Amino acid sequence: DKDSQLTLINPEIRIIEPKEKKISEEGCLSVPGFYEEVERPSKIDVIALNEEGQKINIKAEGLLAVAIQHEMDHLEGRIFLDYLSNLKRQIIRKKLMKSFKETA
């Protein structure tokens, strides 16, 4: 539904309260079937352009703040696994490789 979509062109994030963090379970279609807890700032300010090219400013917190940061990570070449410890990443990588071999 177009009314429920949020389009942000050239978004920039400013963290409102750097010490206020939120731990949320995240997953991603880039790594289907895997979910892990990720810590992110809980309140952000987003400056971007909308579809009409107008500058917009959004103050986001909670789930919206997490979702915006998650999607911004994709624009910067990161996924939620990049926030995990090396050990957790290795475990997930092994499970992914095993599932790829089983479906090949």
C-alpha positions, 0 to 999 in steps of 0.5 A: 500500500503506497500510503504505508510506504516510507520513501527516503532519498539520500537519507542521513541519520543523526543519532539523538541519544547515543547512549540510549540503545535498543536490543531487537531481534533482527532477521533479513531476507539476505540471510533467510531463516536466521535471527539474532539480537542486534543493539542499535540506537533507539532514537534517530533523526533522519533527513532525506528527500521525499519522492517529490524532492522535498527535504523531510525530517523524521524523528524515529524511535523504537521499531521504526528507528531499528527498521530505518537503520537496518535498511540504511545498512543495506545502502552502505553494504552491511547486513545485521550479521556485521553487528554480531561477534565473530563466533556467531557469524561463523556459526551462521555461516556454517549453517548457511553453507550446510543448507546451501549444500542440502538444497543444491 
